[in-house]
Amino acid sequence: MARKNMLNSSLYKYLRYLYYFLASNLLFLLMTLPLWVVYISFPPILENTLFYLLGLIPMGMAIAGLMFAMGQLVRNNELNPVKDFFRGYRMNFKESFIFWMIQLVIMTILIVDVYYFLSKDWIWIAAIFAILCFLVLVFTLIGMSILVTFVITIKNLYKITVVLIFRQFKTQLFLTATLIAFLIILISFPNIASLFTFSITAFYFMKSNNPHFVVLAQEFTKESEVNE
């Protein structure tokens, strides 16, 4: 009886989620190790853009693995961090790689523009490109959450991501604000926040959009029935 009460206690649930977030976050950091090696080795200046671009390539598949794992946690309230992370990583490898590379090239171009206009002291124009780059990042994360939830082509992924943003604009605006808040925390307390920020951010994206994914799944089912 005592053991059953302990397993049902709020403290146990909090500790269990703490373990889920920490373990998943560490797996994400492990699979994005090339980026952190580049970050330590080369200062983030325009001349080192190519190194950062190469270091960022593995991040797309790592985001997919993390999003998939957090989706499992949202739907099932439990998680096997290693098994679920690498399951999502493996299942979505090709699609996440293609989608991430497209988005990464777009963000790289925008970042280069930011550096260029800053060098010319055109602060406002640089700020516009920085905001555009951040919005592309938000679009990418929303797209990744859809990609790991449905079996979908890249072309349809872009279409559905746009549809979801316009249909559920308030939800996506909230997620944008949440991402900004987590980035501020990460920058302010990097040592501690880096242990949890990425997994918690992915969890919020999956949890906030999960009801909308259910609706999309029902629409997909009806559409497939019509096509059949």
Beta strands, then each sheet from edge to edge (+ up, - down):
end
